[in-house]
Amino acid sequence: MFSFFRKDKPDDLMAFLKEGQPDVGAGPSFNQAKQPALDPGAGIEVQEAVGGLAPELEEAAVLYANGKIGETAALLNRYLLDHPDSRDPLPWYMLFDLYEASGQAAPFEDAAVDFAVKFERSPPTWSPRNRPQAASQPAPVMAYGEKYGSLERVKQGRFFQDAEPAPYVRLDFSKTQSPDEETALALLGDIVRLNDMKKPVELIGGPGFAVRLDAARQGGRLTESGWFLLMAVLQLLGKQEDFENIAVDYAVGFEVSPPSYTPPLEIPVRGGGASGPAVATGPSFPLSGAIVPGNEGQFLALKRFAADKKQVEVDLSQVSRIDFAVIGLLLETLIELSQAGCKVGFKEGNELVNTLLQLVGVNQFAAVLGRARA
C-alpha cells in the first residue's frame, strides 16, 4: 500500500487523492475487450429459456437491451441464414422491430421482400415508432458491485468514453458494500479521474453507501483508502458538516492536517425538452422512447399512476428499447404494485422488448402481451 499523504500535500481532498493515485490512463479499449452481455451487479437473473426460445434469440434480446444494435442485427440475420427451413416468424419480427426502432428503412424493406417470399403473405409495413431524441441523451452510469473486478474494468473503458461528451455522469453504489483496500483505491481512482475531467457526478445509492462506509469506520474496519472514499462520497453528496467531522477524526487518527471540503460541481438541470415521458390520459399508461439510465423516472411515474388502481395497462408501443441496467428498477416497481393488489399488463411492445421482459421474469408479476400485427 502506498500512502496518500506527504507533509507537503495540499489541503484540498481531490488534490490529496490525485497525488496518491497511480497514473490513470484511458483504460482498456471497450471495442478490444469482450463485453459481458449481463451485469451481475444489477442483480438480475436471466431465465435459461422462454417457452423453448432459441438461445440465439435470447442472446439477441439481451444484446439489444445493452444497446448493441449492430451486433443484434447481425446475430438475427445469421440466425435466419442458418435456419432456412424454420417457419417461426419471431426472429423476423425481432429484426423488423429492430430496424424500425433504429430508423433503418432500407434493410427493413429488403427483409420484407424476403419475408413475403418465404411465408407467401404480406410482410409487415414500415411504421417506425418513437425514435430516440438527442435532447434526452442520458447520463453515462458506472455501476459498482461488491468488488472492483474484471467486469468493472471492462465497463470502465466504455464509461469514460461516454463521459467525455456528457454534461454529467452517474456512479451507482447501491450494490457496493464496505470495500477492501484494492476496491477502495479503484473507486477513488474513478472519482479522481472524473474530477480531473470537471464532470459533475450524481450518486445512485450514495447515502446508503456512506452509511455502510461510516459503520465500517466506527467498527475499525476501514482502511486509510476507505477513509478517503468516505470523505469523497460525502463531498459528492454535498454533506459538508459530515465531511468535516470525518476529516477531523481522520486528522486525529493519522496525525495529519485534515483535508478541506470543496462543494461538488452542480448537476445540470434535466427535463424541459420535448423528450419527456408520455402523459397518461386514460386507463392505459404509456411509456416512451429508450428507457435507459437517466430517464428511468418513467417507472416511478407508473407507480404513482397505479397507486389507486386495481388494474393497469402499460402501453409499450412507443418504447424503442428498455436498457438492461434499468430492468431491476422495473422489477421492483412491478413487485410493489403486485403486492399492493394491482394487476399490470404490458401491451404493444416490440418483440425484442417483450422477449427481454420474459427472460428476466417480468411475467411472474405482470402479463406480457404480443404486438398486434396486420
C-alpha positions as CSV (number, residue, x, y, z in Angstrom):
1,M,0.0,0.0,0.0
2,F,1.2,3.5,-0.8
3,S,0.4,6.5,1.4
4,F,-1.9,9.2,0.0
5,F,-0.1,11.8,2.2
6,R,3.2,13.6,2.5
7,K,4.0,16.5,4.6
8,D,3.8,18.9,1.6
9,K,0.5,17.7,0.4
10,P,-2.2,20.3,-0.4
11,D,-5.3,20.7,1.7
12,D,-7.9,20.0,-1.0
13,L,-9.3,16.5,-0.8
14,M,-9.1,15.8,-4.5
15,A,-5.6,17.1,-4.7
16,F,-4.7,14.8,-1.8
17,L,-6.2,11.9,-3.8
18,K,-4.7,12.8,-7.1
19,E,-1.2,12.8,-5.7
20,G,-1.8,9.4,-4.1
21,Q,-3.1,7.8,-7.2
22,P,-1.0,6.0,-9.8
23,D,-1.2,7.4,-13.3
24,V,-4.6,6.6,-14.8
25,G,-4.6,6.0,-18.5
26,A,-7.6,5.8,-20.8
27,G,-8.4,2.3,-19.5
28,P,-9.0,-0.9,-21.6
29,S,-10.5,-0.4,-25.0
30,F,-14.1,-1.2,-24.9
31,N,-14.0,-2.5,-28.5
32,Q,-11.0,-4.7,-27.9
33,A,-12.3,-6.2,-24.7
34,K,-15.0,-8.9,-24.7
35,Q,-18.1,-7.1,-23.3
36,P,-20.1,-9.3,-21.0
37,A,-23.7,-9.5,-22.0
38,L,-25.0,-9.2,-18.5
39,D,-24.2,-7.1,-15.5
40,P,-24.2,-9.3,-12.4
41,G,-24.0,-6.2,-10.2
42,A,-27.6,-5.4,-11.4
43,G,-28.8,-8.5,-9.5
44,I,-31.0,-9.7,-12.4
45,E,-31.3,-13.4,-13.0
46,V,-31.9,-14.3,-16.7
47,Q,-34.0,-17.5,-17.1
48,E,-32.5,-20.1,-19.4
49,A,-35.4,-20.4,-21.8
50,V,-38.7,-18.8,-22.6
51,G,-41.1,-21.5,-23.9
52,G,-38.3,-23.2,-25.9
53,L,-37.0,-20.0,-27.4
54,A,-33.7,-20.5,-29.3
55,P,-30.6,-19.4,-27.4
56,E,-29.6,-17.1,-30.2
57,L,-32.9,-15.2,-29.9
58,E,-32.4,-14.9,-26.1
59,E,-29.0,-13.5,-26.8
60,A,-30.4,-11.1,-29.3
61,A,-32.8,-9.7,-26.8
62,V,-30.0,-9.2,-24.2
63,L,-27.6,-7.6,-26.8
64,Y,-30.3,-5.2,-27.8
65,A,-31.1,-4.3,-24.2
66,N,-27.4,-3.4,-23.8
67,G,-27.6,-1.1,-26.8
68,K,-25.7,-3.4,-29.2
69,I,-27.9,-2.6,-32.2
70,G,-25.5,-3.7,-34.9
71,E,-24.5,-6.9,-33.1
72,T,-28.2,-7.7,-32.6
73,A,-29.0,-7.2,-36.3
74,A,-26.0,-9.4,-37.3
75,L,-27.0,-12.2,-34.9
76,L,-30.6,-12.2,-36.2
77,N,-29.6,-12.2,-39.8
78,R,-27.1,-15.0,-39.2
79,Y,-29.8,-17.0,-37.4
80,L,-32.2,-16.7,-40.3
81,L,-29.4,-17.8,-42.7
82,D,-28.6,-20.8,-40.5
83,H,-32.3,-21.9,-40.2
84,P,-33.7,-21.6,-43.8
85,D,-36.4,-24.2,-43.1
86,S,-37.8,-22.6,-40.0
87,R,-41.3,-21.3,-40.2
88,D,-41.1,-19.4,-37.0
89,P,-41.8,-15.7,-37.7
90,L,-40.5,-14.5,-34.4
91,P,-36.9,-13.8,-35.5
92,W,-38.2,-12.0,-38.5
93,Y,-40.4,-9.8,-36.3
94,M,-37.5,-9.1,-34.0
95,L,-35.4,-8.0,-36.9
96,F,-38.2,-5.8,-38.3
97,D,-38.8,-4.2,-34.9
98,L,-35.0,-3.5,-34.6
99,Y,-34.9,-1.8,-38.0
100,E,-38.0,0.3,-37.1
101,A,-36.7,1.3,-33.7
102,S,-33.3,2.3,-35.2
103,G,-34.6,4.0,-38.3
104,Q,-33.1,1.6,-40.8
105,A,-35.7,1.7,-43.6
106,A,-33.6,0.2,-46.4
107,P,-32.7,-3.1,-44.7
108,F,-36.3,-3.3,-43.4
109,E,-37.6,-3.2,-47.0
110,D,-35.0,-5.8,-48.0
111,A,-36.1,-8.1,-45.2
112,A,-39.8,-7.5,-46.0
113,V,-39.2,-8.9,-49.6
114,D,-37.5,-12.0,-48.2
115,F,-40.3,-12.4,-45.7
116,A,-43.0,-12.2,-48.3
117,V,-41.3,-14.8,-50.5
118,K,-40.7,-17.2,-47.6
119,F,-44.1,-17.0,-45.9
120,E,-46.2,-16.2,-49.0
121,R,-48.0,-13.5,-47.3
122,S,-47.8,-9.7,-47.0
123,P,-44.9,-8.6,-44.9
124,P,-45.0,-6.0,-42.1
125,T,-45.1,-2.5,-43.4
126,W,-42.7,0.3,-42.3
127,S,-44.2,2.2,-39.4
128,P,-41.4,3.5,-37.2
129,R,-42.4,4.1,-33.6
130,N,-40.9,6.5,-31.2
131,R,-37.3,7.4,-32.1
132,P,-34.6,8.4,-29.6
133,Q,-34.1,12.2,-29.4
134,A,-30.8,13.9,-28.9
135,A,-32.3,16.2,-26.3
136,S,-32.9,13.2,-24.0
137,Q,-29.3,11.9,-24.1
138,P,-28.9,10.0,-20.8
139,A,-26.1,10.4,-18.4
140,P,-23.4,7.6,-18.5
141,V,-23.7,5.3,-15.5
142,M,-20.9,3.3,-13.8
143,A,-22.4,0.6,-11.6
144,Y,-20.2,-1.0,-9.0
145,G,-20.6,-4.4,-7.3
146,E,-19.1,-5.7,-4.1
147,K,-15.6,-5.9,-5.7
148,Y,-13.8,-4.0,-8.4
149,G,-13.1,-6.9,-10.7
150,S,-12.6,-7.6,-14.4
151,L,-16.2,-6.7,-15.2
152,E,-15.8,-3.3,-13.8
153,R,-12.6,-2.8,-15.6
154,V,-14.3,-3.6,-18.9
155,K,-17.2,-1.3,-18.2
156,Q,-14.8,1.4,-17.1
157,G,-13.4,1.9,-20.6
158,R,-16.8,2.4,-22.2
159,F,-18.0,4.6,-19.3
160,F,-15.1,7.1,-19.6
161,Q,-15.6,7.2,-23.4
162,D,-19.3,8.0,-22.9
163,A,-18.4,10.5,-20.1
164,E,-16.3,12.7,-22.4
165,P,-19.2,14.5,-24.2
166,A,-21.7,14.1,-21.4
167,P,-22.8,17.1,-19.3
168,Y,-22.6,14.9,-16.1
169,V,-22.2,11.3,-15.1
170,R,-23.8,8.9,-12.5
171,L,-22.0,6.5,-10.2
172,D,-24.1,3.7,-8.8
173,F,-23.0,2.4,-5.3
174,S,-26.3,0.8,-4.4
175,K,-24.8,-2.7,-4.6
176,T,-21.4,-1.8,-3.0
177,Q,-20.6,-2.8,0.5
178,S,-17.7,-1.6,2.6
179,P,-14.7,-2.1,0.2
180,D,-11.3,-3.7,0.8
181,E,-8.2,-1.7,0.1
182,E,-7.9,-2.7,-3.5
183,T,-11.5,-1.8,-4.3
184,A,-11.4,1.5,-2.4
185,L,-8.3,2.5,-4.4
186,A,-10.1,1.7,-7.6
187,L,-13.2,3.6,-6.7
188,L,-11.1,6.6,-5.7
189,G,-9.3,6.4,-9.0
190,D,-12.5,6.7,-10.9
191,I,-13.7,9.7,-8.7
192,V,-10.3,11.5,-9.1
193,R,-10.4,10.9,-12.9
194,L,-13.9,12.4,-13.1
195,N,-12.8,15.3,-11.0
196,D,-9.9,15.9,-13.5
197,M,-12.5,15.9,-16.3
198,K,-14.5,18.5,-14.4
199,K,-17.6,16.2,-14.6
200,P,-20.5,16.8,-12.2
201,V,-21.3,13.4,-10.5
202,E,-24.7,12.2,-9.4
203,L,-24.6,9.3,-6.9
204,I,-27.1,6.5,-7.0
205,G,-27.3,4.8,-3.6
206,G,-24.8,7.4,-2.3
207,P,-26.4,8.0,1.1
208,G,-26.6,4.3,1.8
209,F,-23.1,3.7,0.7
210,A,-21.9,6.5,3.0
211,V,-23.7,4.8,5.9
212,R,-22.0,1.5,5.2
213,L,-18.6,3.1,5.0
214,D,-19.1,5.0,8.2
215,A,-20.3,1.9,10.0
216,A,-17.0,0.2,8.9
217,R,-15.1,3.2,10.1
218,Q,-16.7,3.2,13.5
219,G,-16.0,-0.6,13.7
220,G,-12.3,0.0,12.9
221,R,-12.6,-2.0,9.7
222,L,-11.9,0.9,7.3
223,T,-8.5,1.2,5.6
224,E,-6.9,4.6,5.0
225,S,-8.2,4.5,1.4
226,G,-11.6,3.7,2.8
227,W,-11.5,6.9,4.9
228,F,-10.7,8.9,1.7
229,L,-13.5,7.1,-0.1
230,L,-16.0,8.0,2.6
231,M,-14.9,11.7,2.5
232,A,-15.1,11.7,-1.3
233,V,-18.6,10.3,-1.2
234,L,-19.7,12.8,1.4
235,Q,-18.3,15.6,-0.7
236,L,-20.1,14.5,-3.8
237,L,-23.3,14.3,-1.7
238,G,-22.7,17.9,-0.6
239,K,-22.7,16.9,3.1
240,Q,-20.2,19.5,4.3
241,E,-20.7,19.1,8.0
242,D,-20.5,15.3,7.9
243,F,-17.4,15.6,5.7
244,E,-15.6,18.0,8.1
245,N,-16.4,15.8,11.2
246,I,-14.9,12.8,9.4
247,A,-11.9,14.9,8.2
248,V,-11.2,15.9,11.8
249,D,-11.4,12.3,13.0
250,Y,-9.1,11.3,10.2
251,A,-6.6,14.0,11.1
252,V,-6.5,12.9,14.7
253,G,-6.2,9.2,13.9
254,F,-3.5,9.6,11.3
255,E,-1.7,12.7,12.8
256,V,-2.0,14.8,9.7
257,S,-3.8,18.0,8.7
258,P,-7.4,17.4,7.7
259,P,-8.3,17.7,4.0
260,S,-10.7,20.6,3.2
261,Y,-14.2,20.4,1.8
262,T,-14.9,21.5,-1.8
263,P,-18.5,21.8,-3.0
264,P,-19.4,19.3,-5.7
265,L,-19.9,20.5,-9.2
266,E,-23.6,21.4,-9.9
267,I,-25.5,18.8,-11.9
268,P,-27.2,20.3,-15.0
269,V,-31.0,20.7,-14.7
270,R,-32.8,17.9,-16.5
271,G,-36.1,18.0,-18.3
272,G,-37.8,20.8,-20.1
273,G,-37.4,19.2,-23.5
274,A,-39.8,17.5,-25.8
275,S,-38.5,14.1,-25.0
276,G,-40.0,13.6,-21.5
277,P,-42.2,10.7,-20.7
278,A,-45.6,10.4,-22.3
279,V,-48.6,11.5,-20.3
280,A,-51.3,9.1,-19.3
281,T,-54.7,10.2,-20.4
282,G,-56.9,7.2,-19.6
283,P,-56.7,3.7,-18.0
284,S,-53.6,2.9,-20.1
285,F,-50.2,4.2,-19.0
286,P,-47.8,4.9,-21.9
287,L,-44.0,4.5,-21.7
288,S,-41.9,6.0,-24.4
289,G,-38.5,6.2,-26.1
290,A,-35.4,4.3,-25.0
291,I,-35.7,3.7,-21.3
292,V,-32.1,3.9,-20.1
293,P,-30.2,5.0,-17.1
294,G,-31.0,8.7,-16.6
295,N,-34.7,8.5,-17.7
296,E,-36.0,5.5,-15.7
297,G,-38.2,8.0,-13.9
298,Q,-41.0,6.7,-16.1
299,F,-41.2,3.7,-13.8
300,L,-41.7,6.0,-10.8
301,A,-44.5,7.8,-12.8
302,L,-46.1,4.4,-13.5
303,K,-46.0,3.6,-9.8
304,R,-47.7,6.8,-8.9
305,F,-50.3,6.4,-11.7
306,A,-51.2,2.9,-10.5
307,A,-51.2,3.7,-6.8
308,D,-55.1,3.8,-6.5
309,K,-55.9,1.3,-9.3
310,K,-56.6,-2.4,-9.3
311,Q,-55.5,-2.9,-12.9
312,V,-53.3,-1.0,-15.3
313,E,-52.3,-1.5,-18.9
314,V,-48.8,-0.3,-19.8
315,D,-48.6,0.8,-23.5
316,L,-45.2,0.0,-24.9
317,S,-46.0,0.9,-28.5
318,Q,-43.7,4.0,-28.3
319,V,-40.9,2.3,-26.5
320,S,-37.8,1.6,-28.7
321,R,-35.7,-0.2,-26.1
322,I,-35.5,-1.0,-22.3
323,D,-31.9,-1.0,-21.2
324,F,-30.7,-4.0,-19.1
325,A,-29.4,-1.6,-16.5
326,V,-32.9,-0.4,-15.5
327,I,-34.6,-3.8,-15.5
328,G,-34.0,-4.1,-11.8
329,L,-36.0,-0.9,-11.1
330,L,-38.8,-2.1,-13.4
331,L,-39.0,-5.4,-11.5
332,E,-39.0,-3.6,-8.1
333,T,-41.9,-1.4,-9.4
334,L,-43.9,-4.4,-10.6
335,I,-43.3,-6.3,-7.3
336,E,-44.6,-3.3,-5.3
337,L,-47.6,-3.0,-7.5
338,S,-48.3,-6.7,-7.3
339,Q,-48.1,-6.7,-3.5
340,A,-50.5,-3.7,-3.5
341,G,-53.0,-5.8,-5.4
342,C,-52.6,-4.1,-8.8
343,K,-52.6,-6.2,-11.9
344,V,-50.3,-5.0,-14.6
345,G,-50.4,-5.9,-18.3
346,F,-47.8,-4.8,-20.9
347,K,-49.1,-4.4,-24.5
348,E,-47.8,-3.5,-27.9
349,G,-44.1,-3.9,-27.0
350,N,-41.7,-4.8,-29.8
351,E,-40.5,-8.4,-29.9
352,L,-37.1,-7.6,-28.6
353,V,-38.5,-5.8,-25.6
354,N,-41.1,-8.5,-25.0
355,T,-38.6,-11.2,-25.1
356,L,-36.4,-9.4,-22.6
357,L,-39.3,-9.0,-20.2
358,Q,-40.0,-12.7,-20.4
359,L,-36.3,-13.6,-19.9
360,V,-36.0,-11.6,-16.7
361,G,-39.2,-12.9,-15.2
362,V,-41.5,-9.9,-15.6
363,N,-44.3,-12.4,-16.5
364,Q,-44.2,-13.5,-12.8
365,F,-45.7,-10.1,-11.8
366,A,-47.4,-8.9,-15.0
367,A,-48.9,-10.1,-18.2
368,V,-46.8,-9.5,-21.4
369,L,-49.0,-9.4,-24.5
370,G,-47.6,-9.5,-28.0
371,R,-47.8,-6.7,-30.5
372,A,-50.9,-6.7,-32.8
373,R,-49.8,-7.2,-36.4
374,A,-51.8,-6.9,-39.6
